[in-house]
Amino acid sequence: MSLRLHCHLTHPVTNIYRFLLSRRSSTKAKTIFQDSGSAEFLAAVAKADSLPRFNRLPEVMVTGRANVGKSTFLNAVLGRKDLLFTSKKAGRTQTLNFFRVGPHPGKLVVVDTPGYGSRGRSEWGALINHYITNRHELRRIYILFSAPHGLAATDEAMLAELDAQVQSSGGTNFTLQAIITKADQLRDDGRDQVERMNKAIFKAAPTCLPPIITACPARGLPFGMELVRTSITDSCGL
């Protein structure tokens, strides 16, 4: 999939959002995510032997560095303001948290993970490594990167590890996709920064799908959520 130039004329920070996936949000995704009130917290898991099953619903996992704005992003994707707790203190999430999407019994499950920090994947511990390796319902891992901060060495190492796992499995268990967050905080039009990030992502993880650019500004509407929802729906085969 290639990225194309896009000018969102009605957005308050027009020039930031120039690169988008060359695809439109699907009707199926809109149908699945339209009832935001039906999104529901299912479980918080701290031990690998406590991982529940949810009627074999397909699952997508969302991760990123501890300061990437993951909770704000997930609330926007799910169409809610307070389903996930957001905090100015990074690293608030300490468990593997499961959220159902769609009215009962649901269509898919979104899994929120603890953010990783300076030591990368090793900070996750046995729980998430077990989940990634053994969860047959896992369809895609979304890894978030902050637009103003770019990729750190830890991000590149995490991408490389996940990419290696995708390649070793033949891509049959799950796929990997990047999400760029906080695009509203870029200066000027942000083109150079996005291009640098895109190159760094592909270099670290050749199997990673092109990044979707998003923003969840404190004032104004979130941006890029429909593309994210379409990607999630497609990855789950819905």
C-alpha positions as CSV (number, residue, x, y, z in Angstrom):
1,M,0.0,0.0,0.0
2,S,1.4,3.4,-0.9
3,L,0.9,6.7,0.9
4,R,-0.7,9.6,-0.9
5,L,-0.8,13.3,-0.4
6,H,-4.0,14.4,1.3
7,C,-5.2,17.8,2.4
8,H,-7.9,17.8,5.1
9,L,-9.3,21.3,4.6
10,T,-11.6,21.3,7.5
11,H,-9.1,20.3,10.1
12,P,-7.5,23.0,12.3
13,V,-4.0,21.7,11.6
14,T,-4.4,21.1,7.9
15,N,-0.8,20.8,6.7
16,I,0.1,18.1,9.2
17,Y,-2.0,15.4,7.7
18,R,-0.5,14.9,4.3
19,F,0.2,11.2,4.2
20,L,-2.6,8.7,4.4
21,L,-3.1,5.1,3.4
22,S,-4.6,5.1,-0.1
23,R,-7.8,3.4,0.9
24,R,-11.2,4.5,2.2
25,S,-12.8,3.5,5.4
26,S,-15.0,0.5,4.8
27,T,-18.7,0.3,5.4
28,K,-18.1,-2.9,7.4
29,A,-15.8,-1.0,9.8
30,K,-18.3,1.8,10.3
31,T,-21.0,-0.8,11.1
32,I,-18.9,-2.6,13.7
33,F,-17.7,0.5,15.5
34,Q,-20.7,2.7,15.2
35,D,-22.3,1.6,18.4
36,S,-19.6,2.9,20.7
37,G,-21.7,2.4,23.8
38,S,-21.5,-1.3,23.3
39,A,-17.7,-1.3,23.7
40,E,-17.0,-3.0,27.0
41,F,-14.1,-3.8,29.3
42,L,-13.9,-7.6,29.6
43,A,-10.9,-8.5,31.8
44,A,-7.6,-7.3,33.2
45,V,-5.0,-10.2,33.3
46,A,-1.7,-10.2,35.2
47,K,-0.7,-13.9,34.8
48,A,-0.3,-16.1,31.7
49,D,-2.3,-18.9,33.2
50,S,-5.3,-16.6,33.7
51,L,-5.8,-15.6,30.1
52,P,-9.5,-15.9,29.2
53,R,-11.2,-16.9,26.0
54,F,-13.9,-14.8,24.5
55,N,-15.9,-17.0,22.2
56,R,-12.8,-17.3,19.9
57,L,-13.4,-13.7,18.8
58,P,-10.4,-12.3,16.7
59,E,-8.1,-10.0,18.7
60,V,-5.8,-7.1,17.9
61,M,-3.1,-5.9,20.3
62,V,-2.0,-2.3,20.8
63,T,1.4,-1.4,22.3
64,G,3.9,1.4,22.3
65,R,6.3,3.3,24.5
66,A,5.0,4.4,27.8
67,N,4.5,8.1,26.7
68,V,2.9,7.5,23.3
69,G,-0.7,8.3,24.3
70,K,-2.0,4.8,23.9
71,S,-5.1,5.2,26.2
72,T,-6.2,8.4,24.5
73,F,-5.7,6.7,21.1
74,L,-7.7,3.7,22.1
75,N,-10.6,5.7,23.5
76,A,-10.8,7.6,20.2
77,V,-10.7,4.4,18.2
78,L,-13.5,2.9,20.3
79,G,-15.5,6.1,20.2
80,R,-15.4,6.7,23.9
81,K,-13.9,9.4,26.2
82,D,-13.4,7.4,29.4
83,L,-13.4,3.6,28.6
84,L,-9.7,3.5,29.2
85,F,-8.2,5.5,32.0
86,T,-5.8,8.2,30.8
87,S,-3.1,9.8,32.9
88,K,-0.3,12.3,32.6
89,K,1.9,9.8,34.3
90,A,3.4,7.4,31.7
91,G,3.2,3.7,32.2
92,R,-0.1,3.6,34.0
93,T,-1.2,0.3,32.4
94,Q,0.2,-2.6,34.3
95,T,-2.0,-5.5,33.0
96,L,-3.1,-7.0,29.8
97,N,-6.6,-5.4,29.3
98,F,-9.3,-6.8,27.0
99,F,-12.1,-4.7,25.4
100,R,-15.0,-6.1,23.4
101,V,-16.1,-4.2,20.2
102,G,-19.6,-4.6,19.0
103,P,-22.8,-5.6,20.8
104,H,-22.8,-8.8,22.7
105,P,-21.4,-11.3,21.9
106,G,-19.1,-8.9,20.1
107,K,-17.3,-8.8,16.8
108,L,-13.6,-8.5,17.9
109,V,-11.5,-7.8,21.0
110,V,-8.9,-5.0,21.4
111,V,-6.1,-5.8,23.8
112,D,-4.3,-3.0,25.6
113,T,-0.8,-3.7,26.9
114,P,1.6,-2.1,29.3
115,G,3.9,0.4,27.6
116,Y,7.5,-0.6,27.2
117,G,10.3,1.7,28.2
118,S,14.1,1.8,28.1
119,R,14.5,-2.0,28.1
120,G,11.9,-2.7,25.4
121,R,10.3,-6.1,25.2
122,S,12.0,-7.5,28.2
123,E,9.9,-5.2,30.4
124,W,6.8,-6.9,29.3
125,G,7.8,-10.1,31.0
126,A,6.3,-13.6,30.6
127,L,2.7,-12.6,30.3
128,I,2.8,-10.6,27.0
129,N,5.5,-12.8,25.5
130,H,3.3,-15.8,26.2
131,Y,0.3,-14.1,24.8
132,I,2.0,-13.1,21.5
133,T,3.5,-16.6,21.1
134,N,0.5,-18.7,21.9
135,R,-2.7,-16.7,21.3
136,H,-4.3,-18.1,18.2
137,E,-6.9,-15.4,18.2
138,L,-4.3,-12.7,17.7
139,R,-4.6,-11.2,14.2
140,R,-2.5,-8.0,14.3
141,I,-0.2,-6.1,16.6
142,Y,-0.4,-2.3,16.3
143,I,2.7,-0.5,17.5
144,L,2.3,3.2,18.2
145,F,5.0,5.9,17.7
146,S,4.8,9.6,18.8
147,A,5.1,11.9,15.9
148,P,7.0,14.7,17.7
149,H,9.4,12.2,19.4
150,G,10.0,9.9,16.4
151,L,11.5,6.5,16.9
152,A,13.9,5.7,19.7
153,A,16.4,2.8,19.7
154,T,14.0,0.9,21.9
155,D,11.2,1.3,19.3
156,E,13.5,0.1,16.5
157,A,14.5,-2.9,18.7
158,M,10.9,-3.7,19.4
159,L,10.0,-3.5,15.7
160,A,12.8,-5.8,14.8
161,E,11.8,-8.4,17.4
162,L,8.2,-8.4,16.4
163,D,9.2,-8.5,12.7
164,A,11.4,-11.5,13.3
165,Q,8.5,-13.3,14.9
166,V,6.1,-12.5,12.0
167,Q,8.7,-13.8,9.6
168,S,9.4,-17.0,11.6
169,S,5.7,-17.8,11.7
170,G,5.3,-17.2,7.9
171,G,2.9,-14.3,8.7
172,T,0.1,-16.7,9.5
173,N,-0.4,-16.0,13.1
174,F,-0.4,-12.2,13.2
175,T,0.6,-9.2,11.1
176,L,2.3,-5.9,12.3
177,Q,1.2,-2.4,11.6
178,A,2.6,1.0,12.7
179,I,0.5,3.9,14.0
180,I,1.8,7.4,14.2
181,T,0.1,9.4,17.0
182,K,0.1,13.0,18.1
183,A,0.5,14.3,14.6
184,D,-1.2,17.6,15.7
185,Q,1.9,18.4,17.7
186,L,4.2,18.4,14.6
187,R,5.6,21.8,13.5
188,D,5.0,23.1,10.0
189,D,3.5,20.4,7.8
190,G,5.3,17.5,9.4
191,R,6.3,16.0,6.1
192,D,10.0,15.4,6.8
193,Q,9.4,13.9,10.2
194,V,6.8,11.5,8.8
195,E,9.1,10.5,6.0
196,R,12.0,9.9,8.5
197,M,9.7,7.8,10.7
198,N,8.4,5.8,7.7
199,K,11.9,4.9,6.6
200,A,13.0,4.0,10.1
201,I,10.0,1.7,10.6
202,F,10.5,-0.1,7.3
203,K,14.3,-0.5,7.9
204,A,13.7,-2.1,11.4
205,A,10.7,-4.2,10.3
206,P,10.3,-4.9,6.6
207,T,7.0,-6.8,7.1
208,C,5.4,-3.9,9.0
209,L,2.4,-2.4,7.2
210,P,2.7,1.3,6.3
211,P,1.9,3.6,9.2
212,I,-1.5,5.2,9.7
213,I,-1.2,8.8,10.9
214,T,-3.5,9.9,13.7
215,A,-4.1,12.7,16.2
216,C,-6.3,13.1,19.2
217,P,-6.1,16.8,20.0
218,A,-7.4,18.2,23.3
219,R,-9.5,20.5,21.2
220,G,-11.1,19.3,18.0
221,L,-12.0,16.0,16.6
222,P,-9.6,12.9,16.4
223,F,-8.1,12.3,13.1
224,G,-7.3,9.0,11.3
225,M,-9.7,6.8,13.4
226,E,-11.7,5.6,10.4
227,L,-8.6,4.3,8.8
228,V,-7.5,2.6,12.0
229,R,-11.0,1.0,12.3
230,T,-10.9,-0.2,8.7
231,S,-7.4,-1.7,9.3
232,I,-8.6,-3.5,12.4
233,T,-11.7,-4.9,10.7
234,D,-9.7,-6.1,7.7
235,S,-7.0,-7.7,9.9
236,C,-9.8,-9.7,11.7
237,G,-11.2,-10.9,8.4
238,L,-14.6,-9.2,9.1
